């Protein structure tokens, strides 16, 4: 089914869009707008040419007839330009912008002039710009973060490739792109055609930065891009002064002298001619400058109407067209279509265009109402998104969140705060939420709410119970699981954790909160957030009589009163307390670091005093033991140091390899990692209360396994449901690894004189490469084996 969706999504792509950046214009590199090549056909997309009209600043000169929302991007502030830019670079760029910076959206306004005249006009424009000697930046100073003068290119390289720069710009040429397949995207929750188009989207081009900037001026620009580029397309990544200096040092490869305007004052006649050119060639329509242009007549520009195509900017046959953009035929046709079909945009179309022009799709995916996906981190850049300390929270812990239905998720004030840089709720991510300028973000909160049909003035989740009872019940429920991954009022248990949960009413829509708790996967496909209400049942039935509605309301109520209520017990306990976990009435689950298991251990303890640990990273059944379970003190308070180890006796190591793989007769080697086997952990689900036994899921697009272990009098019973084993390859399950000896007696296999494995489902068992393998049949099937020790 997924493959069909993938193919149908690809078939709906606009060929014109695919040629935007893949095909060069006949006379040079066309202007690059990466967000456009992430778009497939759909009602949400409207007229793609509208984005070209704004990003090429066509509407700075030519007013649209019907769509007043097509505001031009415009260019940088040119007051005090040569405090920032090297004069020689500016002269060359004005003379031939597409040669100096291929892919620029700056038009060649001098292209219709003869070569000698072009050079003269460029010199006069530069003279005018040199006459503005007003600096717009204060000098760099050492602050609490350090001395920007002591910048380090290696630190800059690391920052450039981790905080988010490479979402838009190309990684360093020395970097190798990470390769992912289609199914990897789908397993990571990135679905549809969006990530495929992200692979084809061009990077935002950079000019020769060494020729353009000094270290001083580039550092200042990176600290506050919107100061000189108010269009907001280049965002701030919230760098401090030392970080900005480090990134500038890396980009320049070495530090240059500080940029200063030329000491020579340009001749007044050149300045006046340049000032006149600044108006005559339309520069004044796009660029801010502090000069007084009131005494110079501005050209009259036609409105955007099809009747003016001939002889205008889009007429490639005209030698007198005012400007040259080096457009492709596809780009030119998209602009003509947008002008011809002028109509007010729908809310969806306006929102989509804003996400395109801000290049939000470089990081975020959004699935529109017609189920078309747009955007998302492409495979080539996937490896540049990581967690702080490389702690494994899965891909959702390092990839920016999707924007699907975000207007129904966040209240408008919270979304506005996020866009204004006031809410950084994901401290575990290395990538930073950029701070864009107002032209990109100021309308987004209200538009998201309108498009996603956010419910206004919803009542808080309610239950006909006293508030104090709800708060206490919520505190107990949060203590049962939420605190293992989330902070409450800034209090957290272990290292880097999930988002802060306190006061959700200031951030989340109540209905979204409820739906997410009841079915996390419905809001975040393939999330690692476990479902604490499996099949709509409470996993803690002893609280509020297991009433699901009341429990969700209790959690909501407690979190919104957590500033005054008592913290959950696990957060209150101090480091001296003992934290031995004792399964009494139902199984206990703990994610932790464990010796001989790894940093993604999933330990399950049963009241029957038989327990096991599964390595979620390498997908292997690692340990089993009897007696006491685990001490959680290191997990909850000591950042997993020392690693947890079983408290009970009769401990046995079960396997030293991945649980599921193809049997390779040629090599004779069993894969020792999930990556080598081509499988991955797919999450777990819980049985209905009161047992709440977990079922661990793993596999790939070809085969999936649901693996459940339950206690017996002598050990563990393992039941596996295989969704579909391919007929064209032999797959096997690793039952145990051998240290010293193995002996077979009928359906019983004796391992190392300690472990007995009984095959109850009649499958073939082979010994290969020091492992005991159960050979799967083709098709769907069930496997049942018992471990006794």
N, C-alpha and C positions, 0 to 999 in steps of 0.2 A: 504493500500500500504506500509506503514511504517513497519507493522508487517512482511510482506513478505520479505522486504529488510533485516530486522533484522534476520529472520530465515535463509535466503540464505547466509547472511554474516557468521553466526555461522557455517553453514554447510561447509563453505570453510576453516575452521580452520585446521591447521596441527595438528594431534593428537600428533605427536612427540613434537611439540612446547608446547602443553598444559601440557606435562608430564615433562617439564624441571625442574620445581621447585615444582610442586604439589607432585610428586613421589620422595621419597628419594632413594638414592643409597643403595645398599644392605649393605654396610659397613659404612654408615654415611651420613651426609648432603652433597649434591652435591654443587659445586660452583654456586653461585647465580649471575646471570646477568639479572636484572629486565627488561631491554629493550627488551630482546628476547621474553619474555612471553607476550609482547604487540603486537606481530606480527602475522598476519594471512597469509595464502598462497597468493601469487600473484607474477607477474613478477617483481614488484618493489623490492621484498624481496631477490631475487637471492638465494644464498646458505646461509641459516642461520648459518651453521657451520663455515663460515668465521669469524663471530663475536666471536665464541668460540676460534678460532685459534689466534685471536689477544688479546682477553681479558684474556685468560689463558697463554698468552705470548709463545705459541708454536713456533711462528716464530722468537722468540729471539734466539733459538737454531737451528731450522730447517727452512731453507730457502724454500719459496714456489717456484714452478717451473715456473708458468706463471703469477701469480698475485703479482707484486712487491708492490702493495699498501697495502698489509696485514702487516702493521707495528705493532710490539708487544706493548702491554700496558707497560710492564716492571713494576718493583717495586719501592719502595721509595729509596731515597738516604740514604746510610748507614754510610757516613762520620759523625763522632760525634754523633753516634746513642744514646749513653747513656747520652747525654745532654737532650734528648727528652723522652726516653723510660726507664721505670724501668727495670733494668737488669734481675730480676727474671722472669718478664713476657716474655722478649725476649728469655730467655733460654727455657721456657716451649713452646713457640710458635715455635721455631726452631725444638724442639724435636717432636712436634705433632701439626702442624698448624690447622688441621681440628677439633681436640678436643678442642683447646683453642679458636678458632674463627670459629664456624660452618658456612659454606657457603663461606669461603674465596676462592679466586682464586689463592692463593699461593699453589703450589704443595708440597707434602710431599717428600722431596728429600732424606730423611734418612730412608724411610719406608722399604727398602730392607735389612736394617742392623738388627742384633740381638739387643735385648733390651739393653744389657750392652754396646755394641759398639755404639749404637745410642746415649746414654747418654754421652759417652766420646767424641764423635765427636761434639755434641752440646756444651759441655763445651769448647772445643778447638775453635770452631767458635766464641763463645761469648768472649773468651780471645782475639782473633784477633780483634773483633769489639771494645773491650774495649781499645785496643792500640791506636785507633784513638781518640784523645782528643781535636780535633779541633771543637769548637762550630760553629754552622751555624746560630744562632739567636743572636741578640743583646738583652741585658736585657730589660725587660718591664719598661716603665717609665710613670709617670702621664703626661697627656697632656690636651688640652683644653676640652676634653670630660670627664675628671675626673680621678680618681685614680683606676687602675685595681685591686689594693689590697683590695679595698672596694667593692668587687663584691657581687651580690645579686642573689640567686638561683631563686627567684620568677620572677625577671625580665628576667632571662635566660630562664625559662619555657615559658614565654610569647613570647619571641623572637623565640625560637625553634619552636613554633607552629604557627607562623605568617609570618616570613620572607621567608620561603621556605624550611626549613630543612626537614619538614615532607613530602615533595614531594617525597623524596628518602628514608628517614628513617622512621621507625615506630613511630607513636605518643606515648606519655606516656601511660603506661598501665592503668592509671586511666581515660583516655579519652574514651568517648563512640563514636563509629563510627556513622557518620551521614548516614542515609539510604535514598537513592533515587531510584525511579523506572526508568525503561527504558524510559518512556515518559518524565520524568524530564530531562534526558539527551538531548532528541530531542528538547524539548522546550528551552533548554539553548544553542542550536546550536551545541551540541556535538552529532554527528550522526554516525550511522553504528555500527560496532562491536568494534571500538577502545576503548570506555569507559568500555565495558564489560571486555575486556582483561586487562584493567588497574586494574580492581578489583582483578584479579587473579595474577597480578605481585607481586613478593616478594619485601619486603623492603630490602634496602642495609643493611646487618647485621653490628652491632657494637659489638666489643669485650667487655670484662669487662674493662671499661675505668678507673675505680678506680685502678685496678691492673696494667694498662699499663702506665698511664700518671700521672704527677703531675698537679696541677692547673696551674702553671706557663707554663709548656710545652704544655698543651692542648690549653691554651689561645694563645700562639704563633703560634701553628699550625692552629687554626681557623682564625687567622689574615691573613695568607698567606699559604694556603695548598700546592700550587705548588712549594714552596720553597723546601720542602722535598719530594713532590710527583710530579715530573715534567710531569708525564703522563697526568695530567690535569683532571682525572676522578672526583676527589673531587674538586668542584669549590669554589671560594671565594664568600661569600654572602655580601661582602663589609661591614663587621662589623668594627666598630671602636674599640679601645682597651678596652673600658669599656664594650661594648656589647659582645665582644669575651670573656672577663673575666666572665661576667654574664652567658653566655651559658655554659662555661666550669664548672662553679660552679654548675649549674643545672645538667649537665651530670654526674659530679662526686658525686653529692649529698652532698658532703662536700669537703672542700679544703684539699689537701694533701701537704706534704712538697715539697719544690722545688727539682726537679730531678737534681742530680749531678753525674758525673762518680765516680766510686769507687776510694777511695784514694790509694788503693793498686795497684801497677803496676803488670800486669799479667806476669807470667814466660815467658821468651823469647821462650823457646821450645814449649810452648802451643800456643803462638802467631804464630810461624812459621808453626806449624801443622794446625792451624786454617786458615791461609792464603792459604795453599795448598788445604785444603778442600773447601775453597771459590771458587777456580777455578775448582777443581775436580768434585764438585757436581753441577756446573753450576750456582752458585749464581752470578758470575761475569757477566754472560750474561744478567741479568735482573737488577742488582743493581749498582749504581754508588758508588765508593769508591776511596779515594785519594791515596791508596797504589799503589805501582809499581808491576804489575804482569808480567812484560815482561820476567822474568827469569823462569816462570813456564809454562810448556807446557799445552795448553788447549786441552780438548777432541775434537775429530772430530765428528761432528754431521751429520747425513744423511739428505738429502733433503726430503721434504714432497712428498712422492710417495707411492702408495698403496702397492707396493712390500715390504715395510718395516713395515706393520701392525703387522705381527707375531713377537713376542719377543720385541715389542716396547712399548711405553707408553700406547697404547690402548689395549694391549693384557692382558685381565684379567686373563688368564690362566697361564701367565708367572710369575714365582717367581722372575725373574731377571729384570722385567721392571724398567727402570731408576727412574721414579717418579710415585707418586700416587695422583690423583686428586679427587677420590671418585665420578667419573662421573656416571650419570644414563645411562642406556642402550640407551635411546633416545639421550642424549648428545653425547655419543660415536658414535652412528650411524650418527648423523649430521656432526660430524668432519670427519668421514670416507667418507661420501658423498661429502663433500667440497673438500677433498684431491683428490678423484677419479675424480671428474668433474671439475678439475681446469681449469679456463678460466678467462680472464680479466673481471672485473665487468663493467656493463654499468654504465652510470652516475647516473641513478636512484638507482641502487643497491649499489653503493658506498655511495651515500648520505644517503640512508636508514641505512646502516651499521654505519655510523658516528653518526646518530641520536640515534641509538640503544646503541652504546657503550658510548655515552655521557649521556645516559638516558634522552635525551631531551623530549622523549615521556611521561615522568612522568608529565610534565606540559602542553605540547603543542600537539595539534592534527594536523595531516596532512592528507588530502584526496589526494590520488595518482591519476594518470591519468586513472586508471581502476576503479575509484570511491571507492576504498577500503580505509576505514578510519583506522588510526593507532594512538594510544595514546590519550591523554586528561586526565584531572584530574578525577580520579575515584570517585564513590559515597562516599566511606569511608573517603576520604580526602577533599571532597567538602567544608565542613564547615570551614576548616582551611584557606581558601582563602577569604580575606575580603578587604574592602576599608579602607583607613585612616579615622578615625572618624565614621566608619560604615555608611557613607553617601550612600544612595541607588542609584547606577548607573546601577543596574541590574547585572546579572552574567558576562556580558562582561566587566564590570568595575572592576571585582575582579579576574577573571580567566585569566591566560596568553593567549595572542592571538594565533590563529591557525597559522600554518606554510604552509597552503595550498596556493600554488602560490606565496609564499613570494618573490621568485626571480623575479617575474613580478611586485611586489608591491614596493619593496625597491631598490634603486640604490645600487650597490655593495659597494661603499664607506660608505654609511649609515649603511648597514648591518655589515660591518667590524667594524664600530664604536660601534654599539650595542654590538657585541660580545667582543669587547675590553673594555667594561664598560664606554664608553665615551658618550653615549646617554641614559639617563634615562628620557624617555618622558611620563611615566605614574606615576607621583608622587602620584596619588590617590590610587595606589595599595600598600597593605602592603607587599605582596610578592615581592622580589627583583630579578631582572634579574641577574643570577649568572655570575661570571667572571671565565670562564674556561681557562685552559692552551692552548698554541698554538697547541699541538698535536690534540686537539679536534676540534679547530675552524679555524685554519689558512686557510684551503681550502674551508670552507663552503660558503663564499660569491660568489666565482666564480662558484662553483658547483651548488648552488641554481639558479644562473642566467642561467647556461647552461641547467639544467634540466627543469626549468620552461620556457625556451625559451624566456628570456627577450629580448625585442626589443632594439637594440643598437642605440644610437644617434637619438632618436626620436625628432622631432621638438616640441617645446613648443606649447601648444594649441594656435591656431591662429584665429584671426578675422580681417577683413579688416576695422579696426577702429583705430583712433589715440590712442596711448598708454595711454595718460593722461585721455581720456574718459573711457577707459577700467578700469583704476585704480579707478576712482571715482565711476563708476557703481559697481565695485567689492566691494568697501568700503560700499556702501549702501546695497548691497545684504548680505554681512557678518553681517552688523548691524541688518538685519531683523531676523536672527535666530542663526547664528553660535556662536555669542558671549555669548549666554546663557549657552553654555556648554564648550566652548573652550577659551583658552588664545591666545592673539595676542601680540607678542613681550613682553611676560612676564606679560602683563596686563590682569587681569581677573576680573570677576564680582562677583562671589560668591564662597567662600570657595574652596573646592576641585572640580576641573573641569576636562574636557576631555583633550586630548593631545594638546600641543602647535601647532598652525596652521601656524605660520610665516615661510616663506622661504621653502615651500614644495618641491621646485625643488632640494634642497640639500638632500632630503630624499626619495621622492616618484617618481615613474615613472608617467609621465603625463597621459598616457592612462589609467592607473589604477585609478588615481585621478578622471578622467572624468567618468569612468564607475561606480565608487563608488558613486559619487554625483548623477548620474542619476538613480541608483538602488542600494542603500546601501545593501539591503538584498542579492543581487547576490554575494557580496564579503564577507559579514559577516552574515550568516543565523541568522534570528531572532534578528538582531541588534535593539537597541532602537533609533538608528540614524534615524530620520524621513526622508521621501522622500519629498524633496522640489520641485521635478519635477514629480508629479503624472501623470501616463500614458503619460510620456514624455512631459508634459506641464509645463510652468513656473508658479509657485505659486505667483510670483510678476510680473504680466504682464506689469506694467507701466514702468519697467526698461528695456532699450534696446529693446523696443517694444515686450517684451516677447520672444525674440529669445533665445532658450535654449542653442544652441551652443555658442552664444555670451556671455550669462550669465555665463556659466561654464568657458569660457576663461577669463572673467572679474574677477571672483573670484580667479582663478589661478594667474592672472597678479597682482592683488592687493596684495595677500598674499606674493608674491615674491618681492614686492616693499614696504612692510609694514614698513620696517625699516626707510624709508624716507617719506612715505606718511602719511597723517593724520589718526589717529586712528578712528574707528567707533564711532558714536555719543554717544552711551551708555557708552563706555569706557572713553570718554572725559568728560562726565558730572561729576560735583563734588557732594558731599553729600548734599549740600544745595538746589539742584534743585528739583523741583517737578517732579514726574514721574507717574502721573496719565495716565493710558492707556485708550484711547478713540477709540473704534471701529467706524470707519467712513464708509469705502467702503466695507470692508470684515471682516470676523471674526478674532479676536485676540486670540492666544493661549499662555498660560503662565504656565510653571511648577514652582511650588513654595511650600512653607510651608503655610498652611492656618489653621486658627482656625476652629474647628469643622469638619475639613476634614483630616488633617494629614500632614506628611512630604513628601508625594508624591502626592500632589494635582495637578490636571490638570484643570485649569480654562479656560473657553471659553466664550468670550464676543462677542455679536452680535451688529451690527449697530442699530437693532431694540430696543436696550436697554433692552433686556432680556438675562440673563446670567446663567451659571451653573458651578458647580465644581464637578469633579469626583475624588474619592480616588483610585489611581492606585494600591496602596499597598493592600488594602482590597477589591478592585473591587466593589465599590458601588457608586451609584449616590447620592451624599451627600447633596449639596445645590443648590438652585435656587434663583435668586433675579432679581429685576428690577431697572432701573435707571442707575446710574454711575457704572463703572466696578471695576477696582482695581488700587491701587497705587503700582508700581513695585519697589519703592525705596529700600524697605527692601530686596527684592529678588536680586536686582542687586548690592547693595552696602553694606548691613549690615549683610551679612551671615544669611539671613532669620529672623533676630531678629529686631523688633517683628514680629510674624507671620502675614501674610497678612489677611485682612478681607474685605468683600464686602463694597464698598463705597455707594452703592445704598440702597434704602429702599425696603419694601415689601419682606424681606428675609424669606425664608422658608426652614426648614430642611426636606428633602425628605425621606431618609432611614437611618436606624441604623444597617444595616447588609449587608452581601454580596449579590451581584445582582443576582446570579444564584446558585441554589443548588438542590439536590434531596430532595423531600418532605419525611420526616421520620415520618410516622404515629405513630410509637411506642414511640418515645421520645417526640414528640410534640415541639421540639426545632428547631428554624431556626439558622443555623450557623452564628456566628458573625465575622468570618474571612474567607479569601479566602483559607487559608491552611486547615481549618476545612471542607470547602466545597469541597476541592480537585480541585480547579480551580486556574487560574492565568491570569494576564494581558498579552496579546499577542501583544501589540503594537497598533498603530493607523494609518489610512491612510486618505488622504485628497481628497476631491472632486475636480473636475476640476475647474480651475479659471473661473470667478473671485470669486466665493463663498467660495472655500476652506474650506468647512464645514468638521470637523473631524469625522471619524467613529472609535469608540473605539472597539477593539476586545478583547474578553476574552473567557475562557473555558478550555477544556482539550482534551484528545485524543478521548473521546466519543462524546462530544458536543462542538460546537463553536458558539459564538454569535457576530454579527456585529451590534453595537448599535449606532444609529445616532439621535441626538437631533437638532431640528431647531426651530426658534422662530415663534410664532403666535401672533395675536393681544391680546390674553388673557393669554399667557404663553408659553409653549413648547410642540411641537409635537415629540413624541418618536417613532421611527421605528426600529424594530429589525429583523434581518434576522438570523434564526436558521439553521445552516448547516445540522444537523442531530440529532434529539433527540432520544435516545435509546427507544426501545419498552419494554424493560425488567425493566425499572425503571421510576418513575414519577419525572419529573423535573419541576421546577417553577422559575419564575422571580419575584423578590421583587420589587413591585411598590412603596410602601410607608410604613412608620412605624407610628404607632398610639400613640399619647400621651394621649388624653382624650376621644375622641369619634369617631365613624364611623357610617355612615348611607348609605344604598344602595337604589337607585331609578333606576330600569331598568339597563341600561348600565353605569350609573353614580354612582360613589362612593364619598361620602362627608367625608373628614377627618378633625377632630379637628375644624370644622366650619371655616376653612381657605382654604383648598385645595379641588379641585374637579378633579377627575380622570375619564375620559370617555374611555371606552373600545371600540375601533373601529373595532377590528379584530374578534370579536365573541368568544374569549377564555373564559373559565371558570375562575372565580375569587373567592378566598376563603379568609376568615380572620382567621389567625392562629398565636398564640404566639405573639400577638400585632403587626402583620404585615399583609399587604395586598398582597396576592400572586396571580400571574397569572399562571394558570396551563397550561403547554405546552402539545400539542399533540405529538404523536410519528412521527418521520420523519422530513424532511425539512419543514419549514413554515415561515410565516411572522407575526410579531406582531405589532400592531399600537395602541398607547394610547395617550391621550392628557392630559396635566397638566394645570389647570387653577387656578389662584389665584388673 
